[in-house]
Amino acid sequence: MQDNLQSSSYKELEQKSKYTNMFLRWFLYFVLILFASYFIFPLYVMVVTSLKTMEEIRQGTLLTWPNSLNFDSWLVAWGGRGYGAGDTFGIQLRW
């Protein structure tokens, strides 16, 4: 009798532990996804903004996709121009 009672209580504890572990695992995944999105979000904004024209950037939100892809800023950055404030996009200030 005691052996039967003991095995049923172990089964209940095992089932309860299984649900607890499953809940904790899902909670851990949620927290990991939350932290990953916190760190990936600025990268997303940077890349999407770099593909927009200056007019689209001035108009509105940073989160929307560009109407058309614009690689001019990439050409400036990889072309070695744009180091100074007055040198961006071929505009040069004369002192």
N, C-alpha and C positions, 0 to 999 in steps of 0.2 A: 504494500500500500504506500509506504513512504517512498519507495523507489519510483513508483508510478507518479506520485505527486511531485517528486523532485525532477523527474524528466519533463513533466508538463511545465513546471516553472522555468526550467532551462529553455524550453522551446519558446515560451512567452518572452523571456529576456532576450533570446536570440532574435526573435521577430522585432522586438522593440529596438534593439541595437541596430538591426538592419535599416529600419526606418530613420533612426537618428543619423546613421552614417550617410544615408541617401540625402537627407535634408542638409547635412553639413557639406556634403560634396557639391550640391547644387548652389548652396550659399557661397562656397569658395569659388565656383565658376562665375557666379554673378559678380563677386568682388573683383576677380581677375579681369573680367570683361570690362567692368567699370573703370579700373585703373588703366587698362590698355587703351580704351577709347579716350581717356583723359590725355594720354600722351600722344595718341595718333591724330587727334582732332586738329592741333595746330599745324601738323604736317599736311593734312587735307586742305586746310584753309590756305596755306602757303602755295601749294601746287595749283589749286583751282584759281586763286587770285593771279598767279603768274601767267595763266592762260587767257586772262581777260584783257580787254583794252582799258585804257585809263578812263574812258567815258563810262564803261560798265562798272568800274570800281567806284567811281564817284556817284553813280546813280543809286546804288542800293546795298543790299546785303552781301556779305562775303561768302555766304554758304551756297548760293545758287550757282548752277553750272553756267559757263559762258555761252552766249548765243552762237558764237563761232570761235573756233580755236585760233589764238593769236600767239605766234611764237617769236614775235619781235623782241620781247624782253629777254627771252632765252638767247637770241642771237647777240644781243648787247652784252649779256653776262658772259657768255662763252667766247665772245670775240675780244675780250680784254678791255672793253670800254666800260664806262660807268663807275670808275673808282671814286671820282669826286662828285660833289653835289651838283656842280655845274656841267658835268660831263655826261650825264645820263641822256640816252636816246639822241646822241649827237648834238645836243645843245651845249654850246660852250659859252661861258661868260668871259668877257674880256675886261680886264682891270685897267 
